[in-house]
Amino acid sequence: MNRRERLELIATLSAVAVAAVCRYAELGHVLTFVVAAIALGALAHLVGTATEQLGSRLGSGGAGVVQSALGNLPELFIAIFALRSGLMGVVQAALVGSILANSILVLGIAFVVGGLRNGTQHFDSDRARMISTLTLLAAATMATPSLAAAFHTPAAPHGRTLSLVCAGVLLAVFVLTLPSFLASTGDEEHEPARWSPVTTALVLALSGVAAAFTADWFVSALTPAIHTLHMSEEFAGLVVVAIAGNAVENVVGVQLAARNRPDFAISVILNSSLQVALALTPVLVFISLFMGTHLTLVFPTLLALVLVIAAILGAFVVNDGRSTWQEGVVLVGFYVVIAASFWWGT
């Protein structure tokens, strides 16, 4: 572990400690909410660094999958505690927001930064097309119970059952497609691991425990902060929770684009969206069966529509295997419009 990584570890632990002080010293719900969100982002970055070290031993295919999976760990804990508190609207919005944040916002920022710094960038369109197509199909599956309810079909009264069917299909697709992602090698190279296996395991374990506590503090301050800031539950989940929980991909994807590594950048960004749809969402649906609040995929209609639109746009912009900063500006602008439309709630 080099000096920079030690400083990052100390800064992350300090952020968690400050969040704990804010929570137990009752320094205000808004302050606790903001500090806990920052701590979750720092923990996500620390998990990302640890999984990079793990990826140096697994190869690029395994590294991408593990990085995306563990990068969603803070969001998983937030969702579980939010479900325990009965905040199903926040969890639904956070799941959709994670896909939006990566398929629209982060992808757009990566296009802008990469384009302004390196000009038009080219990447492996076949690989990107495969990931984006799977994401589109998964998003369509996630949105089906919402559309069934919106159009008052015979399936409308059976939203919970239909959600379980969709979750089972999504999880099956994830299991079936996982070997192909693990086997893919790509052109990315990883530096030799600097951390020992013991250090990597300890950092991941410590980050997981800290993320669980911090997520609990974050959720406990969430509802009071929402009322104080006059924002909706949907906006909190769609924007705040989604961005805080996906900090690894937000930072890493943009950094890779700036370094003129568009293939790796697109893979990290889009893989995160895909894993939220295929793995995180169905896992939470099944976990909720053992909790007081049962999570369904019957989203508010606008949330379901923007989910599908985001997946379509993500697939469209990577289809030609090239990116420009102008495309990125449009994507970021569209994300701002979507976020603004949920500020007032439903």
Disulfide bonds with the S-S distance in Angstrom:
none
